[in-house]
Amino acid sequence: MRTLFWFLLVLFFTVAFLASAGLLMALSGVKQDTSVASVCALLMTPFFGLIVLWGALNAQARRRFYAFVEHQGGSKYKGFADFTGLAINAERQLLLLASGRTMKAYPFNAVRSWEKKEQRAGRIIGGGMEGAAVNLAEGINAANNTGIFVQVKDVDTPEWHIRFHKKREINRWFEILQQLLNESGA
C-alpha cells in the first residue's frame, strides 16, 4: 500500500509540474495550446482523491486496531503507522500486533525477539524521470527496512514489521519493549 502511495505521489508531482509549466507559459505570454494545461489539471484531480482515499483507509485500519486493543483489555502503550500497529497490555502480559487486516495477540513468552532498524534513502540530484524513479525506489526500499521488527512463535506470521519512521518513535517503542518484556521475565 505504501508503494502505491509513493508512486501516486511522484506521478501527482510530475503532472503538477507539467501543469504549472503550462500555466507559466500562459502567464508569460508564450503562445501555446491551452488544452495541454487543461488536460494536466484534469489529470491531477484524481490524485487528490487517491491521496484522500489512502488517508481514509489508514484511519479506518487504525480505528479497527484500537478497537481490537480495547477488546483485549486496553493498553497504556499503543501506536499505529502505515496500516501497522503495536500495543502492549502489561497487566495481561499481551503483545498486540497488526499488519493490514491481520491482528493478533501474543503472550509475552511467545515473543522471540525484537529489533529496530533505520534506513535512509540516498538521493540523486538531476537525472530527469530516471533520477526520480531511482529516488522513488530508494525511498520505498528504505521504508521497507525501517521500523520495529518483532519475531514471535507463530507459523503463519513469524515476523511482524511495524512501520514507524521517525527515529524518536522507533527508539521509544524499542525501549518500551525492552522494559516491559524484559521486566516481566519474557
CYANA upper distance limits for C-alpha pairs under 8 A (distance plus 0.5 A):
  1 MET  CA      5 PHE  CA      6.86
  2 ARG  CA      6 TRP  CA      6.84
  2 ARG  CA     82 ASP  CA      7.66
  2 ARG  CA    140 ILE  CA      8.32
  3 THR  CA      7 PHE  CA      6.65
  3 THR  CA    140 ILE  CA      6.77
  4 LEU  CA      8 LEU  CA      6.59
  5 PHE  CA      9 LEU  CA      6.60
  5 PHE  CA     51 ILE  CA      7.73
  5 PHE  CA     54 TRP  CA      7.82
  6 TRP  CA     10 VAL  CA      6.69
  6 TRP  CA    136 LEU  CA      7.66
  6 TRP  CA    140 ILE  CA      8.12
  7 PHE  CA     11 LEU  CA      6.65
  7 PHE  CA    136 LEU  CA      7.97
  8 LEU  CA     12 PHE  CA      6.40
  8 LEU  CA     47 PHE  CA      7.33
  8 LEU  CA     50 LEU  CA      8.40
  8 LEU  CA     51 ILE  CA      8.43
  9 LEU  CA     13 PHE  CA      6.78
  9 LEU  CA     47 PHE  CA      8.25
  9 LEU  CA     51 ILE  CA      8.40
 10 VAL  CA     14 THR  CA      6.66
 10 VAL  CA    132 ALA  CA      8.43
 10 VAL  CA    136 LEU  CA      8.22
 11 LEU  CA     15 VAL  CA      6.76
 12 PHE  CA     16 ALA  CA      6.50
 12 PHE  CA     44 MET  CA      6.66
 12 PHE  CA     47 PHE  CA      6.58
 13 PHE  CA     17 PHE  CA      6.44
 14 THR  CA     18 LEU  CA      6.81
 15 VAL  CA     19 ALA  CA      6.59
 15 VAL  CA     40 CYS  CA      6.45
 15 VAL  CA     41 ALA  CA      8.34
 15 VAL  CA     43 LEU  CA      7.61
 15 VAL  CA     44 MET  CA      6.81
 16 ALA  CA     20 SER  CA      6.51
 16 ALA  CA     40 CYS  CA      7.69
 16 ALA  CA     41 ALA  CA      8.00
 16 ALA  CA     44 MET  CA      7.15
 17 PHE  CA     21 ALA  CA      6.51
 18 LEU  CA     22 GLY  CA      6.75
 18 LEU  CA     37 ALA  CA      8.15
 18 LEU  CA     40 CYS  CA      7.15
 19 ALA  CA     23 LEU  CA      6.66
 19 ALA  CA     36 VAL  CA      8.21
 19 ALA  CA     37 ALA  CA      5.64
 19 ALA  CA     38 SER  CA      8.27
 19 ALA  CA     40 CYS  CA      5.54
 19 ALA  CA     41 ALA  CA      6.53
 20 SER  CA     24 LEU  CA      6.50
 20 SER  CA     37 ALA  CA      8.28
 21 ALA  CA     25 MET  CA      6.67
 22 GLY  CA     26 ALA  CA      6.76
 22 GLY  CA     34 THR  CA      8.34
 22 GLY  CA     36 VAL  CA      7.44
 22 GLY  CA     37 ALA  CA      5.59
 23 LEU  CA     27 LEU  CA      6.66
 23 LEU  CA     37 ALA  CA      6.92
 24 LEU  CA     28 SER  CA      6.53
 25 MET  CA     29 GLY  CA      6.88
 25 MET  CA     30 VAL  CA      5.75
 25 MET  CA     31 LYS  CA      8.03
 25 MET  CA     32 GLN  CA      7.91
 26 ALA  CA     30 VAL  CA      6.34
 26 ALA  CA     31 LYS  CA      7.49
 26 ALA  CA     32 GLN  CA      7.56
 26 ALA  CA     34 THR  CA      8.32
 33 ASP  CA     37 ALA  CA      8.46
 34 THR  CA     38 SER  CA      6.96
 35 SER  CA     39 VAL  CA      6.41
 36 VAL  CA     40 CYS  CA      6.70
 37 ALA  CA     41 ALA  CA      6.66
 38 SER  CA     42 LEU  CA      6.67
 39 VAL  CA     43 LEU  CA      6.61
 40 CYS  CA     44 MET  CA      6.81
 41 ALA  CA     45 THR  CA      7.21
 42 LEU  CA     46 PRO  CA      8.33
 43 LEU  CA     47 PHE  CA      8.13
 44 MET  CA     48 PHE  CA      7.44
 45 THR  CA     49 GLY  CA      7.40
 46 PRO  CA     50 LEU  CA      6.77
 47 PHE  CA     51 ILE  CA      6.63
 48 PHE  CA     52 VAL  CA      6.73
 49 GLY  CA     53 LEU  CA      6.52
 50 LEU  CA     54 TRP  CA      6.59
 51 ILE  CA     55 GLY  CA      6.83
 52 VAL  CA     56 ALA  CA      6.68
 53 LEU  CA     57 LEU  CA      6.64
 54 TRP  CA     58 ASN  CA      6.72
 55 GLY  CA     59 ALA  CA      6.68
 56 ALA  CA     60 GLN  CA      6.66
 57 LEU  CA     61 ALA  CA      6.70
 58 ASN  CA     62 ARG  CA      6.68
 58 ASN  CA     82 ASP  CA      7.06
 58 ASN  CA     83 PHE  CA      6.20
 59 ALA  CA     63 ARG  CA      6.75
 60 GLN  CA     64 ARG  CA      6.80
 61 ALA  CA     65 PHE  CA      6.70
 61 ALA  CA     83 PHE  CA      6.62
 61 ALA  CA    100 GLY  CA      7.72
 61 ALA  CA    101 ARG  CA      7.94
 62 ARG  CA     66 TYR  CA      6.66
 62 ARG  CA     80 PHE  CA      6.85
 62 ARG  CA     83 PHE  CA      7.47
 62 ARG  CA     85 GLY  CA      8.12
 63 ARG  CA     67 ALA  CA      6.65
 64 ARG  CA     68 PHE  CA      6.72
 65 PHE  CA     69 VAL  CA      6.72
 65 PHE  CA     85 GLY  CA      7.39
 65 PHE  CA     98 ALA  CA      7.32
 65 PHE  CA    103 MET  CA      7.84
 66 TYR  CA     70 GLU  CA      6.75
 67 ALA  CA     71 HIS  CA      6.62
 68 PHE  CA     72 GLN  CA      6.80
 68 PHE  CA    103 MET  CA      8.26
 69 VAL  CA     73 GLY  CA      7.09
 69 VAL  CA     74 GLY  CA      5.70
 69 VAL  CA     75 SER  CA      7.23
 69 VAL  CA     87 ALA  CA      7.59
 69 VAL  CA     96 LEU  CA      7.51
 70 GLU  CA     74 GLY  CA      4.62
 70 GLU  CA     75 SER  CA      7.82
 72 GLN  CA    105 ALA  CA      8.45
 73 GLY  CA     89 ASN  CA      7.67
 73 GLY  CA     92 ARG  CA      8.32
 74 GLY  CA     89 ASN  CA      7.02
 75 SER  CA     87 ALA  CA      6.87
 75 SER  CA     88 ILE  CA      6.25
 75 SER  CA     89 ASN  CA      5.32
 75 SER  CA     90 ALA  CA      8.05
 76 LYS  CA     88 ILE  CA      7.71
 76 LYS  CA     89 ASN  CA      7.57
 77 TYR  CA     87 ALA  CA      6.04
 77 TYR  CA     88 ILE  CA      6.20
 77 TYR  CA     89 ASN  CA      8.08
 78 LYS  CA     85 GLY  CA      7.94
 78 LYS  CA     86 LEU  CA      6.18
 78 LYS  CA     87 ALA  CA      4.52
 78 LYS  CA     88 ILE  CA      7.10
 79 GLY  CA     85 GLY  CA      6.12
 79 GLY  CA     86 LEU  CA      5.90
 79 GLY  CA     87 ALA  CA      6.80
 80 PHE  CA     84 THR  CA      6.15
 80 PHE  CA     85 GLY  CA      4.68
 80 PHE  CA     86 LEU  CA      6.96
 80 PHE  CA    162 ILE  CA      8.45
 80 PHE  CA    164 PHE  CA      8.31
 81 ALA  CA     85 GLY  CA      6.86
 81 ALA  CA    162 ILE  CA      7.75
 81 ALA  CA    163 ARG  CA      6.23
 81 ALA  CA    164 PHE  CA      6.28
 82 ASP  CA    163 ARG  CA      6.63
 82 ASP  CA    164 PHE  CA      8.33
 83 PHE  CA     98 ALA  CA      8.14
 83 PHE  CA     99 SER  CA      6.43
 83 PHE  CA    100 GLY  CA      5.69
 84 THR  CA     97 LEU  CA      8.06
 84 THR  CA     98 ALA  CA      5.61
 84 THR  CA     99 SER  CA      4.86
 84 THR  CA    100 GLY  CA      6.74
 84 THR  CA    161 HIS  CA      7.99
 84 THR  CA    162 ILE  CA      5.80
 84 THR  CA    163 ARG  CA      6.73
 85 GLY  CA     96 LEU  CA      8.34
 85 GLY  CA     97 LEU  CA      6.08
 85 GLY  CA     98 ALA  CA      5.21
 85 GLY  CA     99 SER  CA      7.08
 85 GLY  CA    162 ILE  CA      6.62
 86 LEU  CA     95 LEU  CA      7.93
 86 LEU  CA     96 LEU  CA      6.21
 86 LEU  CA     97 LEU  CA      5.28
 86 LEU  CA     98 ALA  CA      7.02
 86 LEU  CA    162 ILE  CA      7.40
 87 ALA  CA     95 LEU  CA      6.55
 87 ALA  CA     96 LEU  CA      5.46
 87 ALA  CA     97 LEU  CA      7.10
 88 ILE  CA     93 GLN  CA      7.97
 88 ILE  CA     94 LEU  CA      6.39
 88 ILE  CA     95 LEU  CA      5.25
 88 ILE  CA     96 LEU  CA      6.52
 89 ASN  CA     93 GLN  CA      6.13
 89 ASN  CA     94 LEU  CA      5.56
 89 ASN  CA     95 LEU  CA      6.94
 89 ASN  CA     96 LEU  CA      8.21
 90 ALA  CA     94 LEU  CA      7.02
 90 ALA  CA    180 LEU  CA      7.43
 93 GLN  CA    107 PRO  CA      6.31
 93 GLN  CA    108 PHE  CA      6.10
 93 GLN  CA    184 SER  CA      8.42
 94 LEU  CA    105 ALA  CA      6.66
 94 LEU  CA    106 TYR  CA      5.94
 94 LEU  CA    107 PRO  CA      5.06
 94 LEU  CA    108 PHE  CA      6.17
 95 LEU  CA    105 ALA  CA      6.14
 95 LEU  CA    106 TYR  CA      5.61
 95 LEU  CA    107 PRO  CA      6.69
 95 LEU  CA    108 PHE  CA      6.81
 96 LEU  CA    103 MET  CA      7.84
 96 LEU  CA    104 LYS  CA      6.34
 96 LEU  CA    105 ALA  CA      4.89
 96 LEU  CA    106 TYR  CA      6.83
 97 LEU  CA    103 MET  CA      6.16
 97 LEU  CA    104 LYS  CA      5.99
 97 LEU  CA    105 ALA  CA      6.89
 97 LEU  CA    160 TRP  CA      7.98
 98 ALA  CA    102 THR  CA      6.11
 98 ALA  CA    103 MET  CA      4.77
 98 ALA  CA    104 LYS  CA      7.05
 98 ALA  CA    162 ILE  CA      8.46
 99 SER  CA    103 MET  CA      7.04
 99 SER  CA    160 TRP  CA      7.91
 99 SER  CA    161 HIS  CA      8.12
 99 SER  CA    162 ILE  CA      8.00
106 TYR  CA    110 ALA  CA      6.55
106 TYR  CA    111 VAL  CA      7.74
106 TYR  CA    152 VAL  CA      8.36
107 PRO  CA    111 VAL  CA      7.81
108 PHE  CA    181 LEU  CA      6.93
108 PHE  CA    184 SER  CA      8.48
108 PHE  CA    186 ALA  CA      5.92
109 ASN  CA    186 ALA  CA      5.34
110 ALA  CA    152 VAL  CA      6.11
110 ALA  CA    153 LYS  CA      5.68
111 VAL  CA    150 VAL  CA      7.93
111 VAL  CA    151 GLN  CA      6.70
111 VAL  CA    152 VAL  CA      4.90
111 VAL  CA    153 LYS  CA      6.89
111 VAL  CA    186 ALA  CA      7.98
112 ARG  CA    150 VAL  CA      8.26
112 ARG  CA    151 GLN  CA      5.90
112 ARG  CA    152 VAL  CA      5.60
112 ARG  CA    153 LYS  CA      7.18
113 SER  CA    150 VAL  CA      6.49
113 SER  CA    151 GLN  CA      5.73
113 SER  CA    152 VAL  CA      7.59
114 TRP  CA    148 ILE  CA      7.56
114 TRP  CA    149 PHE  CA      6.03
114 TRP  CA    150 VAL  CA      4.81
114 TRP  CA    151 GLN  CA      6.55
114 TRP  CA    174 PHE  CA      8.36
114 TRP  CA    177 LEU  CA      8.40
115 GLU  CA    148 ILE  CA      6.33
115 GLU  CA    149 PHE  CA      5.81
115 GLU  CA    150 VAL  CA      7.11
115 GLU  CA    174 PHE  CA      7.66
116 LYS  CA    146 THR  CA      8.00
116 LYS  CA    147 GLY  CA      6.30
116 LYS  CA    148 ILE  CA      5.11
116 LYS  CA    149 PHE  CA      6.69
116 LYS  CA    170 ILE  CA      7.16
116 LYS  CA    171 ASN  CA      8.07
116 LYS  CA    174 PHE  CA      7.10
117 LYS  CA    145 ASN  CA      6.98
117 LYS  CA    146 THR  CA      5.47
117 LYS  CA    147 GLY  CA      5.96
117 LYS  CA    148 ILE  CA      6.98
117 LYS  CA    149 PHE  CA      8.12
118 GLU  CA    142 ALA  CA      8.31
118 GLU  CA    145 ASN  CA      7.19
118 GLU  CA    146 THR  CA      4.96
118 GLU  CA    147 GLY  CA      6.91
118 GLU  CA    165 HIS  CA      8.37
118 GLU  CA    167 LYS  CA      7.93
119 GLN  CA    142 ALA  CA      5.56
119 GLN  CA    143 ALA  CA      7.84
119 GLN  CA    145 ASN  CA      6.63
119 GLN  CA    146 THR  CA      6.06
120 ARG  CA    139 GLY  CA      7.98
120 ARG  CA    142 ALA  CA      5.97
120 ARG  CA    143 ALA  CA      8.43
121 ALA  CA    135 ASN  CA      8.08
121 ALA  CA    138 GLU  CA      5.70
121 ALA  CA    139 GLY  CA      5.67
121 ALA  CA    141 ASN  CA      8.13
121 ALA  CA    142 ALA  CA      6.01
122 GLY  CA    135 ASN  CA      7.74
122 GLY  CA    138 GLU  CA      7.15
122 GLY  CA    139 GLY  CA      8.40
123 ARG  CA    135 ASN  CA      6.19
123 ARG  CA    138 GLU  CA      8.38
124 ILE  CA    131 GLY  CA      6.34
124 ILE  CA    132 ALA  CA      8.17
124 ILE  CA    134 VAL  CA      7.93
124 ILE  CA    135 ASN  CA      6.80
125 ILE  CA    131 GLY  CA      7.54
126 GLY  CA    131 GLY  CA      6.66
127 GLY  CA    131 GLY  CA      4.82
127 GLY  CA    132 ALA  CA      7.76
128 GLY  CA    132 ALA  CA      6.87
129 MET  CA    133 ALA  CA      6.55
130 GLU  CA    134 VAL  CA      6.77
131 GLY  CA    135 ASN  CA      6.63
132 ALA  CA    136 LEU  CA      6.56
133 ALA  CA    137 ALA  CA      6.66
134 VAL  CA    138 GLU  CA      6.62
135 ASN  CA    139 GLY  CA      6.60
136 LEU  CA    140 ILE  CA      6.71
137 ALA  CA    141 ASN  CA      6.63
138 GLU  CA    142 ALA  CA      6.58
139 GLY  CA    143 ALA  CA      6.65
140 ILE  CA    144 ASN  CA      6.69
141 ASN  CA    145 ASN  CA      6.90
142 ALA  CA    146 THR  CA      6.69
143 ALA  CA    147 GLY  CA      8.50
143 ALA  CA    163 ARG  CA      8.07
143 ALA  CA    165 HIS  CA      7.86
144 ASN  CA    163 ARG  CA      8.31
146 THR  CA    163 ARG  CA      7.11
146 THR  CA    164 PHE  CA      7.60
146 THR  CA    165 HIS  CA      6.82
147 GLY  CA    161 HIS  CA      7.21
147 GLY  CA    162 ILE  CA      6.16
147 GLY  CA    163 ARG  CA      5.28
147 GLY  CA    164 PHE  CA      5.23
147 GLY  CA    165 HIS  CA      6.47
147 GLY  CA    170 ILE  CA      6.64
148 ILE  CA    161 HIS  CA      6.40
148 ILE  CA    162 ILE  CA      5.62
148 ILE  CA    163 ARG  CA      7.23
148 ILE  CA    164 PHE  CA      7.35
148 ILE  CA    170 ILE  CA      7.00
148 ILE  CA    173 TRP  CA      8.21
148 ILE  CA    174 PHE  CA      7.74
149 PHE  CA    159 GLU  CA      7.27
149 PHE  CA    160 TRP  CA      6.10
149 PHE  CA    161 HIS  CA      5.15
149 PHE  CA    162 ILE  CA      6.79
150 VAL  CA    159 GLU  CA      6.08
150 VAL  CA    160 TRP  CA      5.62
150 VAL  CA    161 HIS  CA      7.11
151 GLN  CA    158 PRO  CA      6.06
151 GLN  CA    159 GLU  CA      4.94
151 GLN  CA    160 TRP  CA      6.95
152 VAL  CA    157 THR  CA      8.24
152 VAL  CA    158 PRO  CA      5.67
152 VAL  CA    159 GLU  CA      6.80
153 LYS  CA    158 PRO  CA      6.62
154 ASP  CA    158 PRO  CA      5.38
164 PHE  CA    169 GLU  CA      7.13
164 PHE  CA    170 ILE  CA      6.52
165 HIS  CA    169 GLU  CA      7.84
165 HIS  CA    170 ILE  CA      7.49
166 LYS  CA    170 ILE  CA      6.77
167 LYS  CA    171 ASN  CA      6.61
168 ARG  CA    172 ARG  CA      6.56
169 GLU  CA    173 TRP  CA      6.72
170 ILE  CA    174 PHE  CA      6.63
171 ASN  CA    175 GLU  CA      6.68
172 ARG  CA    176 ILE  CA      6.77
173 TRP  CA    177 LEU  CA      6.64
174 PHE  CA    178 GLN  CA      6.66
175 GLU  CA    179 GLN  CA      6.60
176 ILE  CA    180 LEU  CA      6.51
177 LEU  CA    181 LEU  CA      6.10
177 LEU  CA    182 ASN  CA      8.15
178 GLN  CA    182 ASN  CA      6.07
178 GLN  CA    183 GLU  CA      8.36
179 GLN  CA    183 GLU  CA      6.16
180 LEU  CA    184 SER  CA      6.62
181 LEU  CA    185 GLY  CA      7.05
181 LEU  CA    186 ALA  CA      5.91
182 ASN  CA    186 ALA  CA      6.33
